[in-house]
Amino acid sequence: MSKKNTQKENVTLPKKVYNFCSKKKLILGVVIAVIVVFIAGAIIRGIHLAIEFKGGTLITYTYQGDINTNDVASNVKDIVGSSVIVRKGESLDSGGKQITISFTSEEGLTADRQTELTSTLREKFPDNALEIYDSNDVSPTSGHEFLLKCFIAVLFAALIVIIYIAIRFRNIGGWSAGVCSIFALCLDLLVAFTTTVVCGFSIDSNIVAVFLTILGYSINNTIVIYDRIRENRKLMPKASLNELINVSCTQSLTRSIRTSVTTIGTMLIVTIVVLVTGYDSLLSFSVPLMMGLISGTFSSLFVAPVTWSWWKNKKAKKEKEAKSSK
């Protein structure tokens, strides 16, 4: 008996094989729920683009003592005439206290208006010894270009993933597997984006970092599932595609859960630390990433393989009907 035949006979199946392929309604329900929440969040909370995407002005002041950011925002708003965001921080060089004021401004901040703003703040907060530290203008054109480049980067990465999966898993229908993996990835990115909108975070460079991180994490998990399916195809040549997917996902379930608990737990700790220390700017990274990672675990086990199964079975059914009609 050949070694190959021996391997086929020694296939060890899990004690209980879960029927992942029967969860099409669950997947559809999750996708619809995410879309509904996104639309509701966009209507109720709105979508807020950060300055790097829509243009504006950033001014940083050093200060002493304690200062009320709401009062600062109110005084600046009276001068610039647009919504203002004020954040506290510390200088990396000296460790001194800083406040960063950001607001939209199509024309930028002229020297005269900057002088007026600084004088007003010093007058309103005489005990805080405000000194200008840095000032930057971001034009709307640059912001739009940056947004377009971010979109192209994500799109290019998705295209590379499809090509990679198509070549690596060509023996089990690589192109369809690649497209389904991108569909699953789109759900993960939508979950992260929806979290950003619902939580009221501004759409800034953090969301781009979140998208790229989720892309790598989710695709890695999906490739592990596909690789298991490919190996089981050799060991179980007579099994149907649904049987292969159910067995492969069941075998990978424990590994996926353990990996996810570790990664998501780390992001949860980061979120808690950020909340305790008051560095709120990191929340727009940690919270969407955490939700995206949770979605990535679900999509790798359910969305990608199950939609791929639906695609392949539907294609096989059409080919069978075409042959029978001849």
C-alpha positions as semicolon CSV with decimal commas, in nm:
position;residue;x (nm);y (nm);z (nm)
1;M;0,000;0,000;0,000
2;S;0,138;0,342;-0,097
3;K;0,208;0,613;0,155
4;K;-0,051;0,834;-0,015
5;N;-0,326;0,577;0,033
6;T;-0,223;0,528;0,394
7;Q;-0,265;0,901;0,456
8;K;-0,612;0,893;0,306
9;E;-0,718;0,609;0,529
10;N;-0,580;0,770;0,845
11;V;-0,789;1,086;0,836
12;T;-0,884;1,185;1,190
13;L;-1,213;1,372;1,201
14;P;-1,322;1,588;1,495
15;K;-1,557;1,418;1,741
16;K;-1,824;1,671;1,648
17;V;-1,831;1,842;1,310
18;Y;-2,025;2,170;1,312
19;N;-2,240;2,251;1,011
20;F;-2,096;2,589;0,915
21;C;-2,243;2,574;0,565
22;S;-2,598;2,580;0,704
23;K;-2,548;2,929;0,849
24;K;-2,623;3,128;0,532
25;K;-2,920;3,305;0,696
26;L;-2,703;3,395;0,995
27;I;-2,442;3,552;0,766
28;L;-2,706;3,743;0,572
29;G;-2,860;3,864;0,898
30;V;-2,525;3,989;1,030
31;V;-2,447;4,172;0,704
32;I;-2,789;4,340;0,700
33;A;-2,760;4,433;1,071
34;V;-2,421;4,596;1,018
35;I;-2,548;4,794;0,719
36;V;-2,856;4,911;0,913
37;V;-2,644;5,019;1,212
38;F;-2,407;5,203;0,980
39;I;-2,687;5,392;0,806
40;A;-2,851;5,477;1,140
41;G;-2,519;5,594;1,284
42;A;-2,443;5,806;0,977
43;I;-2,786;5,974;1,000
44;I;-2,790;6,026;1,377
45;R;-2,424;6,088;1,456
46;G;-2,298;6,198;1,117
47;I;-1,964;6,120;0,949
48;H;-1,690;6,355;1,068
49;L;-1,378;6,388;0,856
50;A;-1,061;6,489;1,037
51;I;-0,853;6,784;0,928
52;E;-0,606;6,572;0,732
53;F;-0,893;6,466;0,506
54;K;-1,099;6,786;0,471
55;G;-0,845;7,061;0,542
56;G;-0,810;7,296;0,836
57;T;-0,574;7,438;1,094
58;L;-0,383;7,288;1,385
59;I;-0,239;7,512;1,657
60;T;-0,054;7,385;1,962
61;Y;0,004;7,596;2,275
62;T;0,205;7,520;2,585
63;Y;0,042;7,619;2,912
64;Q;0,079;7,599;3,288
65;G;-0,165;7,504;3,561
66;D;-0,506;7,367;3,469
67;I;-0,722;7,479;3,176
68;N;-1,080;7,405;3,071
69;T;-1,081;7,274;2,713
70;N;-1,452;7,356;2,668
71;D;-1,387;7,721;2,752
72;V;-1,094;7,727;2,509
73;A;-1,307;7,575;2,233
74;S;-1,585;7,828;2,295
75;N;-1,350;8,126;2,272
76;V;-1,177;7,998;1,958
77;K;-1,511;7,924;1,792
78;D;-1,617;8,287;1,838
79;I;-1,310;8,394;1,641
80;V;-1,286;8,133;1,362
81;G;-1,661;8,077;1,319
82;S;-1,644;7,696;1,283
83;S;-1,650;7,388;1,506
84;V;-1,340;7,350;1,722
85;I;-1,176;7,048;1,884
86;V;-0,937;7,098;2,176
87;R;-0,722;6,818;2,316
88;K;-0,477;6,814;2,603
89;G;-0,136;6,651;2,578
90;E;0,227;6,662;2,680
91;S;0,540;6,765;2,493
92;L;0,767;6,471;2,410
93;D;1,070;6,698;2,439
94;S;1,014;6,881;2,765
95;G;0,718;6,698;2,915
96;G;0,533;7,028;2,949
97;K;0,157;7,060;2,916
98;Q;0,009;7,131;2,574
99;I;-0,330;7,192;2,417
100;T;-0,391;7,129;2,048
101;I;-0,665;7,330;1,882
102;S;-0,804;7,207;1,549
103;F;-1,075;7,354;1,330
104;T;-1,179;7,354;0,966
105;S;-1,058;7,646;0,759
106;E;-1,068;7,664;0,380
107;E;-0,851;7,978;0,365
108;G;-0,608;7,878;0,638
109;L;-0,506;8,093;0,934
110;T;-0,337;8,418;0,843
111;A;-0,068;8,575;1,062
112;D;-0,308;8,848;1,174
113;R;-0,582;8,601;1,273
114;Q;-0,326;8,384;1,454
115;T;-0,207;8,688;1,649
116;E;-0,568;8,779;1,729
117;L;-0,641;8,425;1,845
118;T;-0,331;8,408;2,065
119;S;-0,400;8,749;2,220
120;T;-0,761;8,656;2,294
121;L;-0,663;8,329;2,461
122;R;-0,396;8,499;2,672
123;E;-0,652;8,758;2,778
124;K;-0,915;8,495;2,866
125;F;-0,666;8,265;3,043
126;P;-0,404;8,497;3,200
127;D;-0,298;8,245;3,467
128;N;-0,204;7,971;3,219
129;A;0,093;8,144;3,048
130;L;-0,012;8,034;2,698
131;E;0,271;8,025;2,443
132;I;0,235;7,916;2,082
133;Y;0,431;7,596;2,014
134;D;0,337;7,497;1,659
135;S;0,093;7,598;1,385
136;N;0,003;7,411;1,064
137;D;-0,249;7,454;0,784
138;V;-0,380;7,159;0,583
139;S;-0,540;7,257;0,253
140;P;-0,861;7,079;0,143
141;T;-0,684;6,970;-0,178
142;S;-0,409;6,794;0,019
143;G;-0,671;6,631;0,240
144;H;-0,866;6,498;-0,057
145;E;-0,546;6,367;-0,216
146;F;-0,452;6,193;0,110
147;L;-0,798;6,033;0,132
148;L;-0,772;5,914;-0,229
149;K;-0,427;5,767;-0,169
150;C;-0,553;5,581;0,138
151;F;-0,842;5,437;-0,063
152;I;-0,606;5,330;-0,344
153;A;-0,373;5,165;-0,091
154;V;-0,656;4,954;0,055
155;L;-0,789;4,870;-0,293
156;F;-0,443;4,769;-0,416
157;A;-0,388;4,549;-0,110
158;A;-0,724;4,376;-0,173
159;L;-0,629;4,311;-0,536
160;I;-0,296;4,158;-0,434
161;V;-0,480;3,932;-0,187
162;I;-0,715;3,805;-0,460
163;I;-0,424;3,727;-0,692
164;Y;-0,227;3,556;-0,413
165;I;-0,519;3,333;-0,308
166;A;-0,605;3,257;-0,672
167;I;-0,251;3,130;-0,737
168;R;-0,196;2,950;-0,407
169;F;-0,533;2,774;-0,402
170;R;-0,585;2,725;-0,775
171;N;-0,646;2,351;-0,723
172;I;-0,966;2,420;-0,526
173;G;-1,097;2,718;-0,725
174;G;-0,865;2,998;-0,629
175;W;-1,030;3,295;-0,799
176;S;-1,370;3,237;-0,640
177;A;-1,203;3,176;-0,303
178;G;-1,014;3,504;-0,338
179;V;-1,324;3,705;-0,425
180;C;-1,516;3,554;-0,130
181;S;-1,230;3,637;0,105
182;I;-1,250;4,001;-0,007
183;F;-1,627;3,998;0,053
184;A;-1,557;3,880;0,408
185;L;-1,289;4,147;0,443
186;C;-1,534;4,418;0,330
187;L;-1,764;4,313;0,616
188;D;-1,477;4,349;0,864
189;L;-1,386;4,693;0,733
190;L;-1,752;4,798;0,741
191;V;-1,777;4,686;1,104
192;A;-1,470;4,894;1,195
193;F;-1,600;5,195;1,001
194;T;-1,945;5,160;1,156
195;T;-1,788;5,152;1,502
196;T;-1,602;5,473;1,422
197;V;-1,922;5,645;1,306
198;V;-2,141;5,521;1,594
199;C;-1,882;5,621;1,856
200;G;-1,855;5,967;1,703
201;F;-1,484;5,940;1,620
202;S;-1,342;6,155;1,343
203;I;-1,232;5,977;1,027
204;D;-0,857;6,031;1,041
205;S;-0,532;5,849;0,967
206;N;-0,607;5,609;1,253
207;I;-0,887;5,448;1,053
208;V;-0,643;5,381;0,767
209;A;-0,409;5,203;1,011
210;V;-0,709;5,008;1,144
211;F;-0,811;4,902;0,792
212;L;-0,463;4,780;0,700
213;T;-0,427;4,592;1,030
214;I;-0,764;4,421;0,989
215;L;-0,680;4,337;0,628
216;G;-0,369;4,146;0,733
217;Y;-0,534;3,978;1,032
218;S;-0,854;3,871;0,856
219;I;-0,683;3,747;0,541
220;N;-0,432;3,548;0,746
221;N;-0,716;3,369;0,927
222;T;-0,899;3,303;0,601
223;I;-0,589;3,162;0,434
224;V;-0,546;2,923;0,727
225;I;-0,900;2,794;0,664
226;Y;-0,842;2,761;0,289
227;D;-0,514;2,582;0,349
228;R;-0,693;2,334;0,575
229;I;-0,956;2,277;0,305
230;R;-0,686;2,215;0,047
231;E;-0,511;1,961;0,270
232;N;-0,838;1,786;0,352
233;R;-0,919;1,764;-0,018
234;K;-0,615;1,539;-0,058
235;L;-0,707;1,331;0,246
236;M;-1,082;1,315;0,171
237;P;-1,109;1,299;-0,211
238;K;-1,469;1,171;-0,207
239;A;-1,602;1,436;0,032
240;S;-1,828;1,713;-0,096
241;L;-1,721;2,076;-0,073
242;N;-1,964;2,141;0,213
243;E;-1,823;1,846;0,407
244;L;-1,468;1,970;0,352
245;I;-1,559;2,320;0,471
246;N;-1,743;2,194;0,780
247;V;-1,455;1,964;0,879
248;S;-1,186;2,225;0,806
249;C;-1,364;2,505;0,995
250;T;-1,429;2,275;1,290
251;Q;-1,062;2,178;1,300
252;S;-0,960;2,546;1,292
253;L;-1,223;2,665;1,541
254;T;-1,016;2,625;1,858
255;R;-0,709;2,783;1,702
256;S;-0,908;3,080;1,572
257;I;-1,077;3,141;1,908
258;R;-0,750;3,126;2,102
259;T;-0,575;3,361;1,862
260;S;-0,869;3,601;1,867
261;V;-0,899;3,603;2,246
262;T;-0,531;3,689;2,275
263;T;-0,537;3,965;2,014
264;I;-0,874;4,116;2,108
265;G;-0,786;4,093;2,478
266;T;-0,471;4,294;2,412
267;M;-0,671;4,566;2,237
268;L;-0,924;4,564;2,522
269;I;-0,643;4,627;2,771
270;V;-0,512;4,910;2,552
271;T;-0,862;5,064;2,543
272;I;-0,897;5,044;2,922
273;V;-0,553;5,201;2,974
274;V;-0,640;5,480;2,730
275;L;-0,966;5,550;2,912
276;V;-0,791;5,558;3,250
277;T;-0,501;5,778;3,140
278;G;-0,716;6,012;2,934
279;Y;-0,540;5,977;2,597
280;D;-0,870;5,980;2,411
281;S;-0,710;6,021;2,068
282;L;-0,605;5,654;2,075
283;L;-0,964;5,538;2,120
284;S;-1,031;5,600;1,751
285;F;-0,771;5,330;1,684
286;S;-0,822;5,072;1,958
287;V;-1,204;5,050;1,963
288;P;-1,264;5,013;1,585
289;L;-0,971;4,772;1,563
290;M;-1,111;4,558;1,844
291;M;-1,452;4,534;1,676
292;G;-1,289;4,467;1,339
293;L;-1,086;4,181;1,487
294;I;-1,402;4,027;1,634
295;S;-1,565;4,052;1,292
296;G;-1,250;3,906;1,134
297;T;-1,280;3,592;1,344
298;F;-1,645;3,550;1,245
299;S;-1,589;3,622;0,875
300;S;-1,293;3,384;0,847
301;L;-1,492;3,092;0,986
302;F;-1,830;3,171;0,836
303;V;-1,849;3,441;0,571
304;A;-1,554;3,354;0,344
305;P;-1,585;2,971;0,331
306;V;-1,967;2,961;0,337
307;T;-2,012;3,221;0,060
308;W;-1,745;3,038;-0,137
309;S;-1,938;2,713;-0,090
310;W;-2,258;2,884;-0,206
311;W;-2,079;3,021;-0,514
312;K;-1,921;2,686;-0,612
313;N;-2,238;2,485;-0,553
314;K;-2,448;2,732;-0,753
315;K;-2,198;2,719;-1,038
316;A;-2,192;2,339;-1,032
317;K;-2,574;2,330;-1,037
318;K;-2,587;2,557;-1,343
319;E;-2,328;2,344;-1,525
320;K;-2,528;2,030;-1,443
321;E;-2,850;2,187;-1,571
322;A;-2,675;2,303;-1,890
323;K;-2,548;1,948;-1,958
324;S;-2,887;1,790;-1,892
325;S;-3,061;2,033;-2,127
326;K;-2,838;1,932;-2,420
